[in-house]
Amino acid sequence: MIIEKDMFIKISEQPSIYDHLEKKSTRELLEDINGEDQKVALAVQKAIPQIEKLVDLIVPRMKQGGRIFYMGAGTSGRLGVLDASEIPPTFGMPPTYIIGLIAGGERALRNPVENAEDNTQRGWEELLEHHITDKDTVIGIAASGTTPYVIGALKEARKQGILTGCITSNPDSPMANECDIPIEMIVGPEYVTGSSRMKSGTGQKMILNMISTSVMIQMGRVKGNKMVNMQLSNQKLVDRGTRMIVEELNLDYEHAKTLLLMHGSVKNAIDAYKNEKQ
């Protein structure tokens, strides 16, 4: 499969509107970067209708046992893995519900893997290794919208009737054309020309947060505004969970802590206490 990379204008790779960066003071550099970063939230805001469509299609699939697969290369792949890795500690979900796949595998998280993103077949092969089904969702992440590893996977997944979405910084990209719901977040040229780890990466992180958080809330993993299913992996989180129980049940701190450690999560502790009192 041949991916046509140069048939459209990549806004994300256009020359920076700034120049002579090496001559600027630290303060000038920081103010310039901050000024550019302020454009990101507005670009994400414009993409909310597409994000909403994708989330509304994901939730019923996940309620039937479906999963989300993030797929990307380089910075995009790392951000997908990052968001997926935060789901178990934050929401108490198994790590099999949202899975981040990066071109080149685990090694690529810290080091570039030569030509890994150019393999059009490997992404779909990895999805097959995870026994992907039509209840799952595949979300491609690529600032350029031209990453063959991602495009190949999206094309085959869509062909198999699997829900597909993508996050890109360019309109009408090859990647967008191969998915059901493209999220096009147009942040403009990067401060350092072509460095998509900057505004594009920031926007990708924001959108991934929005997708996973809104999905988890609708999956019942949040009560009120609290992470009642978080993993109790350190003393800070045990203390936070204890205080949630104190607030909810009006118990003293030690009693609440005992309940929390006995039942393993804020939600389970509260439910068990209320059931005992009925």
C-alpha positions in Angstrom: 0.0 0.0 0.0 1.4 3.4 -1.0 0.6 6.4 1.2 0.6 9.7 -0.7 2.3 12.0 1.8 2.7 15.1 -0.4 -0.7 15.6 -1.9 -1.9 18.2 0.6 -0.4 21.1 2.6 0.8 20.2 6.0 0.1 23.3 8.1 1.9 21.8 11.0 5.1 21.7 9.0 5.0 25.2 7.6 7.8 27.6 8.5 7.5 29.2 12.0 6.2 32.7 12.1 9.3 33.5 14.3 12.9 33.6 13.2 16.4 34.1 14.5 15.5 32.1 17.7 19.1 31.7 18.7 19.4 35.5 19.1 16.4 35.8 21.5 16.7 36.2 25.2 15.3 33.5 27.5 12.4 35.7 28.4 11.6 36.3 24.7 11.7 32.6 24.0 9.4 31.7 26.9 6.9 34.5 26.1 6.9 33.5 22.4 6.3 29.8 23.3 3.6 30.7 25.8 1.9 32.9 23.3 1.8 30.0 20.8 0.6 27.6 23.4 -2.4 29.8 24.1 -3.6 29.1 20.6 -3.9 25.3 21.4 -7.0 25.4 23.7 -8.9 27.5 21.1 -8.0 25.0 18.4 -9.2 22.1 20.6 -12.4 24.0 21.4 -13.2 24.1 17.7 -12.8 20.3 17.5 -15.3 19.6 20.3 -18.2 18.5 18.0 -16.0 15.8 16.5 -14.7 14.7 19.9 -18.3 14.5 21.1 -19.3 12.3 18.2 -16.4 9.9 18.9 -17.0 9.7 22.6 -20.8 9.1 22.1 -20.0 6.1 19.9 -17.3 4.7 22.1 -19.3 4.6 25.4 -21.9 2.0 24.3 -19.2 -0.1 22.8 -17.2 -0.1 26.0 -20.3 -1.0 28.0 -20.5 -4.1 25.9 -16.8 -4.9 26.7 -15.1 -3.0 23.9 -11.7 -1.3 24.2 -9.9 1.7 22.9 -6.7 1.4 21.0 -4.5 4.5 20.6 -2.0 4.2 17.7 0.9 6.5 16.8 4.6 7.0 16.2 7.1 9.1 18.0 5.6 11.8 20.2 2.1 10.9 19.1 2.6 7.3 20.1 4.1 8.2 23.4 1.2 10.4 24.3 -1.2 7.6 23.5 0.7 5.2 25.7 0.8 7.9 28.5 -2.9 8.5 28.5 -3.6 4.7 28.5 -1.2 4.1 31.3 -3.0 6.6 33.5 -6.4 4.9 33.3 -5.8 2.1 35.8 -4.4 4.3 38.7 -7.0 7.1 38.1 -10.1 5.1 37.4 -9.3 1.7 38.7 -9.9 0.0 35.3 -7.8 -2.9 34.2 -5.0 -1.9 31.7 -6.7 -3.9 29.0 -9.5 -1.4 28.5 -7.5 1.4 26.9 -4.3 0.3 25.2 -1.6 2.5 23.7 0.4 1.1 20.7 3.5 2.8 19.4 5.4 2.1 16.2 8.5 0.2 17.1 7.1 -1.1 20.4 8.3 -0.6 23.9 11.8 0.5 22.8 10.3 3.4 20.9 9.0 5.0 24.1 12.6 6.2 24.9 14.5 5.8 21.6 13.6 6.3 18.0 13.2 3.1 16.0 14.3 3.5 12.4 11.6 3.1 9.8 9.1 1.7 12.3 6.4 4.2 11.4 6.8 3.5 7.6 5.5 -0.1 7.9 1.9 0.0 6.7 1.1 -3.6 7.8 2.5 -3.7 11.4 -0.2 -1.6 13.0 -3.0 -4.0 11.9 -0.9 -7.0 12.8 -0.5 -5.6 16.4 -4.3 -5.1 16.6 -4.8 -8.7 15.5 -2.4 -9.8 18.3 -4.8 -8.1 20.7 -7.7 -10.0 19.2 -9.5 -6.8 18.1 -13.3 -7.0 17.6 -16.1 -4.8 16.2 -16.8 -3.6 19.8 -13.4 -1.9 19.9 -12.3 1.5 18.8 -9.1 2.5 17.1 -7.9 6.1 17.4 -4.9 7.1 15.3 -2.7 10.0 16.5 -0.4 11.8 14.0 0.2 15.5 13.8 1.1 15.2 10.1 -1.8 12.9 9.3 0.5 10.8 7.0 2.0 8.1 9.3 1.8 4.8 7.3 1.8 2.7 10.5 -1.3 4.4 11.7 -3.0 4.8 8.3 -2.6 1.1 7.5 -4.2 0.1 10.8 -7.1 2.5 10.4 -7.8 1.5 6.9 -8.0 -2.2 7.7 -9.9 -1.7 11.0 -12.6 0.4 9.2 -12.8 -2.3 6.5 -13.6 -4.8 9.3 -16.4 -2.6 10.6 -14.5 -1.3 13.6 -15.1 2.3 14.8 -12.1 4.5 13.9 -11.1 8.0 14.8 -8.0 10.1 14.6 -6.3 13.2 16.0 -4.3 15.4 13.5 -3.1 18.9 13.1 -3.8 19.1 9.4 -7.1 19.3 7.5 -8.0 16.6 4.9 -5.1 14.4 5.6 -4.7 10.8 4.3 -5.2 9.6 7.9 -8.5 11.5 8.2 -9.7 10.1 5.0 -9.2 6.5 6.4 -11.3 7.0 9.6 -14.9 7.5 10.6 -14.5 10.5 12.8 -11.4 12.7 12.2 -10.6 15.2 14.9 -8.7 18.0 13.1 -7.0 20.3 15.6 -5.4 23.1 13.5 -2.8 24.8 15.8 -0.7 26.3 12.9 3.0 26.2 12.4 5.2 25.2 15.3 7.5 27.6 17.1 10.5 25.6 16.0 9.5 24.7 12.5 8.2 21.1 12.2 8.6 20.3 15.9 5.2 18.7 16.5 6.1 17.8 20.1 5.2 21.4 20.9 1.7 22.7 20.0 0.5 19.6 18.3 1.7 17.4 21.2 0.0 19.7 23.7 -3.2 19.6 21.8 -3.1 15.8 21.4 -2.6 15.4 25.2 -5.6 17.7 25.8 -7.9 15.8 23.5 -6.8 12.4 24.8 -7.6 13.6 28.3 -11.0 14.7 27.1 -11.8 11.4 25.4 -10.6 9.1 28.2 -12.0 11.2 31.1 -15.4 11.7 29.6 -15.6 8.0 28.7 -14.6 6.9 32.2 -17.1 9.2 33.8 -19.9 7.8 31.6 -18.7 4.3 32.5 -19.4 5.1 36.2 -15.8 5.4 37.4 -16.4 8.9 39.0 -18.9 9.8 41.7 -19.8 13.5 42.0 -16.4 14.9 41.0 -14.2 12.3 42.8 -12.0 9.4 41.7 -13.8 6.9 43.8 -12.2 3.9 41.9 -8.6 5.1 42.0 -5.8 2.6 42.9 -4.5 3.0 46.4 -0.9 2.8 45.3 0.7 5.2 47.8 0.0 7.0 51.1 -1.2 10.2 49.4 -3.9 8.3 47.6 -4.9 6.4 50.7 -5.3 9.7 52.5 -7.3 11.2 49.7 -9.6 8.2 49.6 -10.0 8.2 53.3 -11.1 11.9 53.3 -13.6 11.1 50.5 -15.2 8.5 52.8 -15.1 10.8 55.8 -16.9 13.5 53.7 -19.5 11.0 52.2 -20.3 9.0 55.3 -19.5 11.5 58.1 -17.2 9.0 59.8 -14.1 9.6 61.8 -10.8 9.4 59.9 -9.5 6.1 61.3 -12.8 4.3 60.8 -12.9 5.6 57.2 -9.4 4.4 56.5 -10.1 1.0 57.9 -13.1 0.7 55.6 -11.0 1.9 52.6 -8.2 -0.6 53.1 -10.6 -3.4 53.8 -12.6 -2.9 50.6 -9.9 -1.6 48.3 -11.6 1.5 46.8 -13.7 4.4 47.9 -16.7 3.2 45.9 -16.6 -0.3 47.4 -16.1 1.0 50.9 -19.0 3.4 50.7 -21.3 0.8 49.1 -20.4 -1.9 51.7 -21.0 0.6 54.6 -24.4 1.6 53.2 -25.4 -2.0 52.6 -24.6 -2.9 56.2 -26.7 0.0 57.5 -29.8 -1.0 55.5 
